[in-house]
Amino acid sequence: ATHYVVNVLASGQIGVSRHFATRLPDKFGDMPLCHGAGGAPLLHGCCAWFECENETRYPGGDHQIFLGRVVRFTNIPGLPPLLYHAGRYRSLAQD
């Protein structure tokens, strides 16, 4: 693919997070989405999206490391992100 998206899940999207943690062969198949730069999938309900164009790839053992150029950033102000740390979902503390 020439493009990809970093979908930043919102705090209310625990179900989406759990869906993508399964072994389903097509995790995007029944997800509501639209298409961003280069046709990359933008998930509905996220708090932010980083739409990226592949800039460079580096070998990383049995993986590929992608360096992308952000071509578009979108966020929904005031919608907190979904956090996962130390084996559980968490919330940001209010100041």
Residue pairs with C-beta under 8 A, 6 or more apart in sequence:
1 38
1 40
1 54
2 38
2 53
2 54
3 36
3 37
3 38
3 39
3 40
3 51
3 52
3 53
3 54
3 71
4 40
4 52
4 54
4 66
4 68
5 36
5 37
5 40
5 41
5 42
5 49
5 50
5 51
5 52
6 49
6 50
6 52
7 41
7 42
7 43
7 46
7 49
8 46
8 47
8 48
8 49
8 50
8 75
8 81
8 82
9 16
9 17
9 43
9 46
9 47
9 81
9 82
10 45
10 46
10 47
10 76
10 79
10 80
10 81
10 82
11 47
11 79
11 80
11 81
11 82
11 83
11 91
12 45
12 82
13 45
13 46
13 82
14 82
14 89
16 31
16 43
16 45
17 82
17 84
17 89
19 27
19 31
20 27
28 41
31 41
31 43
31 44
32 43
32 44
32 45
33 41
33 42
33 43
33 44
34 41
34 42
34 44
35 41
35 42
36 42
36 49
36 51
36 72
37 51
37 52
37 53
37 71
37 72
38 53
40 51
40 52
42 49
42 51
46 76
47 75
47 76
47 79
47 80
47 81
47 82
48 73
48 74
48 75
48 76
48 81
49 72
49 73
49 74
49 75
50 70
50 73
51 70
51 71
51 72
51 73
51 74
52 68
52 69
52 70
52 71
53 68
53 69
53 71
54 66
54 68
55 66
55 67
55 68
55 69
56 66
56 67
57 64
57 65
57 66
57 67
58 64
58 65
58 67
59 65
80 91
80 92
81 92
82 89
83 89
83 90
83 91
83 92
84 90
